[in-house]
Amino acid sequence: MVKAKQKNNSNLIGAWVFLIGVIVSVIFGLFGAITEVVVWILILVGLIIGFLNIASEETTPFLTAGAVLIFASAFGQGAVSVIPVFERILRALLLIFVPAVIIVAIKSLFLLAKR
């Protein structure tokens, strides 16, 4: 019973970190304040999301959605470069999702190796 409660708490923390991270990345993208400190904060948020928020049954959908988001953001920056706000928002979202997807992919590979 205690283990299930701990799992729910980590999922709750991960969900809040995910939501806050996306909101913060959009805010920083809107106002153009993506400094080196902000980059490191967003990367740290992405790592926390990867470690806490994604359960093993959510791995495939997260990796699929994350990969699409990364590709769309990376290639979309060039397409929307005439609108700097969108370009900054996409860059900020990349700073969150690239580390999260990498962590989840590595966790997935370790789970596959255990089988």
Rosetta constraint file for C-alpha pairs under 8 A:
AtomPair CA 1 CA 5 HARMONIC 6.47 0.50
AtomPair CA 2 CA 6 HARMONIC 6.29 0.50
AtomPair CA 3 CA 7 HARMONIC 6.25 0.50
AtomPair CA 4 CA 8 HARMONIC 6.29 0.50
AtomPair CA 5 CA 9 HARMONIC 6.24 0.50
AtomPair CA 6 CA 10 HARMONIC 6.27 0.50
AtomPair CA 7 CA 11 HARMONIC 6.17 0.50
AtomPair CA 8 CA 12 HARMONIC 6.03 0.50
AtomPair CA 9 CA 13 HARMONIC 6.12 0.50
AtomPair CA 10 CA 14 HARMONIC 5.92 0.50
AtomPair CA 10 CA 52 HARMONIC 5.87 0.50
AtomPair CA 10 CA 53 HARMONIC 7.21 0.50
AtomPair CA 11 CA 15 HARMONIC 5.94 0.50
AtomPair CA 11 CA 52 HARMONIC 6.30 0.50
AtomPair CA 11 CA 53 HARMONIC 5.38 0.50
AtomPair CA 11 CA 54 HARMONIC 7.80 0.50
AtomPair CA 12 CA 16 HARMONIC 6.23 0.50
AtomPair CA 12 CA 53 HARMONIC 7.94 0.50
AtomPair CA 13 CA 17 HARMONIC 6.10 0.50
AtomPair CA 13 CA 52 HARMONIC 7.37 0.50
AtomPair CA 13 CA 53 HARMONIC 7.64 0.50
AtomPair CA 14 CA 18 HARMONIC 6.02 0.50
AtomPair CA 14 CA 48 HARMONIC 7.00 0.50
AtomPair CA 14 CA 49 HARMONIC 5.61 0.50
AtomPair CA 14 CA 52 HARMONIC 4.95 0.50
AtomPair CA 14 CA 53 HARMONIC 4.23 0.50
AtomPair CA 14 CA 54 HARMONIC 8.00 0.50
AtomPair CA 15 CA 19 HARMONIC 6.21 0.50
AtomPair CA 15 CA 49 HARMONIC 7.77 0.50
AtomPair CA 15 CA 53 HARMONIC 5.98 0.50
AtomPair CA 16 CA 20 HARMONIC 5.95 0.50
AtomPair CA 17 CA 21 HARMONIC 5.76 0.50
AtomPair CA 17 CA 45 HARMONIC 6.72 0.50
AtomPair CA 17 CA 48 HARMONIC 7.37 0.50
AtomPair CA 17 CA 49 HARMONIC 6.56 0.50
AtomPair CA 18 CA 22 HARMONIC 6.26 0.50
AtomPair CA 18 CA 45 HARMONIC 7.50 0.50
AtomPair CA 18 CA 46 HARMONIC 7.89 0.50
AtomPair CA 18 CA 49 HARMONIC 5.89 0.50
AtomPair CA 18 CA 53 HARMONIC 7.58 0.50
AtomPair CA 19 CA 23 HARMONIC 6.25 0.50
AtomPair CA 20 CA 24 HARMONIC 5.92 0.50
AtomPair CA 21 CA 25 HARMONIC 6.01 0.50
AtomPair CA 21 CA 42 HARMONIC 6.86 0.50
AtomPair CA 21 CA 45 HARMONIC 6.15 0.50
AtomPair CA 21 CA 46 HARMONIC 7.70 0.50
AtomPair CA 21 CA 96 HARMONIC 7.13 0.50
AtomPair CA 22 CA 26 HARMONIC 6.21 0.50
AtomPair CA 22 CA 93 HARMONIC 6.87 0.50
AtomPair CA 22 CA 96 HARMONIC 7.73 0.50
AtomPair CA 23 CA 27 HARMONIC 6.15 0.50
AtomPair CA 24 CA 28 HARMONIC 6.03 0.50
AtomPair CA 25 CA 29 HARMONIC 5.91 0.50
AtomPair CA 25 CA 42 HARMONIC 7.20 0.50
AtomPair CA 25 CA 89 HARMONIC 6.50 0.50
AtomPair CA 25 CA 92 HARMONIC 5.01 0.50
AtomPair CA 25 CA 93 HARMONIC 5.92 0.50
AtomPair CA 25 CA 96 HARMONIC 7.85 0.50
AtomPair CA 26 CA 30 HARMONIC 5.99 0.50
AtomPair CA 26 CA 89 HARMONIC 5.32 0.50
AtomPair CA 26 CA 92 HARMONIC 7.04 0.50
AtomPair CA 26 CA 93 HARMONIC 7.48 0.50
AtomPair CA 27 CA 31 HARMONIC 6.28 0.50
AtomPair CA 27 CA 89 HARMONIC 7.94 0.50
AtomPair CA 28 CA 32 HARMONIC 5.76 0.50
AtomPair CA 28 CA 33 HARMONIC 5.29 0.50
AtomPair CA 28 CA 34 HARMONIC 5.98 0.50
AtomPair CA 28 CA 88 HARMONIC 7.90 0.50
AtomPair CA 28 CA 89 HARMONIC 7.33 0.50
AtomPair CA 28 CA 92 HARMONIC 7.35 0.50
AtomPair CA 29 CA 33 HARMONIC 6.91 0.50
AtomPair CA 29 CA 34 HARMONIC 6.95 0.50
AtomPair CA 29 CA 85 HARMONIC 6.15 0.50
AtomPair CA 29 CA 86 HARMONIC 7.34 0.50
AtomPair CA 29 CA 87 HARMONIC 7.81 0.50
AtomPair CA 29 CA 88 HARMONIC 4.54 0.50
AtomPair CA 29 CA 89 HARMONIC 4.03 0.50
AtomPair CA 29 CA 90 HARMONIC 7.61 0.50
AtomPair CA 29 CA 91 HARMONIC 7.67 0.50
AtomPair CA 29 CA 92 HARMONIC 6.16 0.50
AtomPair CA 30 CA 85 HARMONIC 5.43 0.50
AtomPair CA 30 CA 86 HARMONIC 7.68 0.50
AtomPair CA 30 CA 88 HARMONIC 7.10 0.50
AtomPair CA 30 CA 89 HARMONIC 6.50 0.50
AtomPair CA 31 CA 85 HARMONIC 7.69 0.50
AtomPair CA 32 CA 85 HARMONIC 7.27 0.50
AtomPair CA 32 CA 88 HARMONIC 6.68 0.50
AtomPair CA 33 CA 38 HARMONIC 7.78 0.50
AtomPair CA 34 CA 38 HARMONIC 5.53 0.50
AtomPair CA 34 CA 39 HARMONIC 6.45 0.50
AtomPair CA 34 CA 88 HARMONIC 7.92 0.50
AtomPair CA 34 CA 92 HARMONIC 7.58 0.50
AtomPair CA 35 CA 39 HARMONIC 6.22 0.50
AtomPair CA 36 CA 40 HARMONIC 6.37 0.50
AtomPair CA 37 CA 41 HARMONIC 6.23 0.50
AtomPair CA 38 CA 42 HARMONIC 6.09 0.50
AtomPair CA 39 CA 43 HARMONIC 6.17 0.50
AtomPair CA 39 CA 92 HARMONIC 7.75 0.50
AtomPair CA 39 CA 95 HARMONIC 6.74 0.50
AtomPair CA 40 CA 44 HARMONIC 6.07 0.50
AtomPair CA 41 CA 45 HARMONIC 6.17 0.50
AtomPair CA 42 CA 46 HARMONIC 6.19 0.50
AtomPair CA 42 CA 92 HARMONIC 7.36 0.50
AtomPair CA 42 CA 95 HARMONIC 5.69 0.50
AtomPair CA 42 CA 96 HARMONIC 5.28 0.50
AtomPair CA 43 CA 47 HARMONIC 6.30 0.50
AtomPair CA 43 CA 95 HARMONIC 5.43 0.50
AtomPair CA 43 CA 96 HARMONIC 5.40 0.50
AtomPair CA 43 CA 99 HARMONIC 6.32 0.50
AtomPair CA 44 CA 48 HARMONIC 6.24 0.50
AtomPair CA 44 CA 96 HARMONIC 7.81 0.50
AtomPair CA 45 CA 49 HARMONIC 6.15 0.50
AtomPair CA 45 CA 96 HARMONIC 6.28 0.50
AtomPair CA 46 CA 50 HARMONIC 6.21 0.50
AtomPair CA 46 CA 95 HARMONIC 7.17 0.50
AtomPair CA 46 CA 96 HARMONIC 4.20 0.50
AtomPair CA 46 CA 97 HARMONIC 5.78 0.50
AtomPair CA 46 CA 98 HARMONIC 7.22 0.50
AtomPair CA 46 CA 99 HARMONIC 5.18 0.50
AtomPair CA 46 CA 100 HARMONIC 4.60 0.50
AtomPair CA 47 CA 51 HARMONIC 6.22 0.50
AtomPair CA 47 CA 96 HARMONIC 7.76 0.50
AtomPair CA 47 CA 99 HARMONIC 5.44 0.50
AtomPair CA 47 CA 100 HARMONIC 5.20 0.50
AtomPair CA 47 CA 103 HARMONIC 6.78 0.50
AtomPair CA 48 CA 52 HARMONIC 5.83 0.50
AtomPair CA 48 CA 53 HARMONIC 7.59 0.50
AtomPair CA 48 CA 100 HARMONIC 7.43 0.50
AtomPair CA 49 CA 53 HARMONIC 5.03 0.50
AtomPair CA 49 CA 54 HARMONIC 7.24 0.50
AtomPair CA 49 CA 100 HARMONIC 5.75 0.50
AtomPair CA 50 CA 54 HARMONIC 6.25 0.50
AtomPair CA 50 CA 99 HARMONIC 7.19 0.50
AtomPair CA 50 CA 100 HARMONIC 4.10 0.50
AtomPair CA 50 CA 101 HARMONIC 6.57 0.50
AtomPair CA 50 CA 102 HARMONIC 7.70 0.50
AtomPair CA 50 CA 103 HARMONIC 5.20 0.50
AtomPair CA 50 CA 104 HARMONIC 5.37 0.50
AtomPair CA 51 CA 100 HARMONIC 7.65 0.50
AtomPair CA 51 CA 103 HARMONIC 6.71 0.50
AtomPair CA 51 CA 104 HARMONIC 7.21 0.50
AtomPair CA 54 CA 58 HARMONIC 5.85 0.50
AtomPair CA 54 CA 59 HARMONIC 6.37 0.50
AtomPair CA 54 CA 62 HARMONIC 7.53 0.50
AtomPair CA 54 CA 104 HARMONIC 7.17 0.50
AtomPair CA 55 CA 59 HARMONIC 6.49 0.50
AtomPair CA 56 CA 108 HARMONIC 7.51 0.50
AtomPair CA 58 CA 62 HARMONIC 6.01 0.50
AtomPair CA 59 CA 63 HARMONIC 5.99 0.50
AtomPair CA 59 CA 104 HARMONIC 6.71 0.50
AtomPair CA 59 CA 105 HARMONIC 7.84 0.50
AtomPair CA 59 CA 108 HARMONIC 6.96 0.50
AtomPair CA 60 CA 64 HARMONIC 6.08 0.50
AtomPair CA 61 CA 65 HARMONIC 6.02 0.50
AtomPair CA 62 CA 66 HARMONIC 5.65 0.50
AtomPair CA 62 CA 101 HARMONIC 7.66 0.50
AtomPair CA 63 CA 67 HARMONIC 5.83 0.50
AtomPair CA 63 CA 101 HARMONIC 6.09 0.50
AtomPair CA 63 CA 104 HARMONIC 7.25 0.50
AtomPair CA 63 CA 105 HARMONIC 7.02 0.50
AtomPair CA 64 CA 68 HARMONIC 6.27 0.50
AtomPair CA 65 CA 69 HARMONIC 6.08 0.50
AtomPair CA 66 CA 70 HARMONIC 6.03 0.50
AtomPair CA 66 CA 97 HARMONIC 6.49 0.50
AtomPair CA 66 CA 98 HARMONIC 7.85 0.50
AtomPair CA 66 CA 101 HARMONIC 6.08 0.50
AtomPair CA 67 CA 71 HARMONIC 6.10 0.50
AtomPair CA 67 CA 101 HARMONIC 7.40 0.50
AtomPair CA 68 CA 72 HARMONIC 5.93 0.50
AtomPair CA 69 CA 73 HARMONIC 5.85 0.50
AtomPair CA 69 CA 97 HARMONIC 7.85 0.50
AtomPair CA 70 CA 74 HARMONIC 5.89 0.50
AtomPair CA 70 CA 94 HARMONIC 6.10 0.50
AtomPair CA 70 CA 97 HARMONIC 6.92 0.50
AtomPair CA 70 CA 98 HARMONIC 6.79 0.50
AtomPair CA 71 CA 75 HARMONIC 5.96 0.50
AtomPair CA 71 CA 76 HARMONIC 7.87 0.50
AtomPair CA 72 CA 76 HARMONIC 5.30 0.50
AtomPair CA 73 CA 77 HARMONIC 6.02 0.50
AtomPair CA 73 CA 90 HARMONIC 5.10 0.50
AtomPair CA 73 CA 91 HARMONIC 6.96 0.50
AtomPair CA 73 CA 93 HARMONIC 7.52 0.50
AtomPair CA 73 CA 94 HARMONIC 6.61 0.50
AtomPair CA 74 CA 78 HARMONIC 7.70 0.50
AtomPair CA 74 CA 90 HARMONIC 7.40 0.50
AtomPair CA 74 CA 91 HARMONIC 7.49 0.50
AtomPair CA 74 CA 94 HARMONIC 7.39 0.50
AtomPair CA 75 CA 79 HARMONIC 6.90 0.50
AtomPair CA 76 CA 80 HARMONIC 6.07 0.50
AtomPair CA 76 CA 87 HARMONIC 7.67 0.50
AtomPair CA 76 CA 90 HARMONIC 7.58 0.50
AtomPair CA 77 CA 81 HARMONIC 5.74 0.50
AtomPair CA 77 CA 86 HARMONIC 7.54 0.50
AtomPair CA 77 CA 87 HARMONIC 4.88 0.50
AtomPair CA 77 CA 90 HARMONIC 6.47 0.50
AtomPair CA 77 CA 91 HARMONIC 7.34 0.50
AtomPair CA 78 CA 87 HARMONIC 7.69 0.50
AtomPair CA 80 CA 84 HARMONIC 7.31 0.50
AtomPair CA 80 CA 86 HARMONIC 6.46 0.50
AtomPair CA 80 CA 87 HARMONIC 5.99 0.50
AtomPair CA 81 CA 86 HARMONIC 7.66 0.50
AtomPair CA 81 CA 87 HARMONIC 5.75 0.50
AtomPair CA 83 CA 87 HARMONIC 6.54 0.50
AtomPair CA 84 CA 88 HARMONIC 6.12 0.50
AtomPair CA 85 CA 89 HARMONIC 6.24 0.50
AtomPair CA 86 CA 90 HARMONIC 6.14 0.50
AtomPair CA 87 CA 91 HARMONIC 6.21 0.50
AtomPair CA 88 CA 92 HARMONIC 6.11 0.50
AtomPair CA 89 CA 93 HARMONIC 6.17 0.50
AtomPair CA 90 CA 94 HARMONIC 6.19 0.50
AtomPair CA 91 CA 95 HARMONIC 6.44 0.50
AtomPair CA 92 CA 96 HARMONIC 6.78 0.50
AtomPair CA 93 CA 97 HARMONIC 6.16 0.50
AtomPair CA 94 CA 98 HARMONIC 5.63 0.50
AtomPair CA 95 CA 99 HARMONIC 7.14 0.50
AtomPair CA 96 CA 100 HARMONIC 6.54 0.50
AtomPair CA 97 CA 101 HARMONIC 5.87 0.50
AtomPair CA 98 CA 102 HARMONIC 6.15 0.50
AtomPair CA 99 CA 103 HARMONIC 6.16 0.50
AtomPair CA 100 CA 104 HARMONIC 6.21 0.50
AtomPair CA 101 CA 105 HARMONIC 5.95 0.50
AtomPair CA 102 CA 106 HARMONIC 6.16 0.50
AtomPair CA 103 CA 107 HARMONIC 6.14 0.50
AtomPair CA 104 CA 108 HARMONIC 6.03 0.50
AtomPair CA 105 CA 109 HARMONIC 6.20 0.50
AtomPair CA 106 CA 110 HARMONIC 6.30 0.50
AtomPair CA 107 CA 111 HARMONIC 6.29 0.50
AtomPair CA 108 CA 112 HARMONIC 6.23 0.50
AtomPair CA 109 CA 113 HARMONIC 6.12 0.50
AtomPair CA 110 CA 114 HARMONIC 6.29 0.50
AtomPair CA 111 CA 115 HARMONIC 6.79 0.50
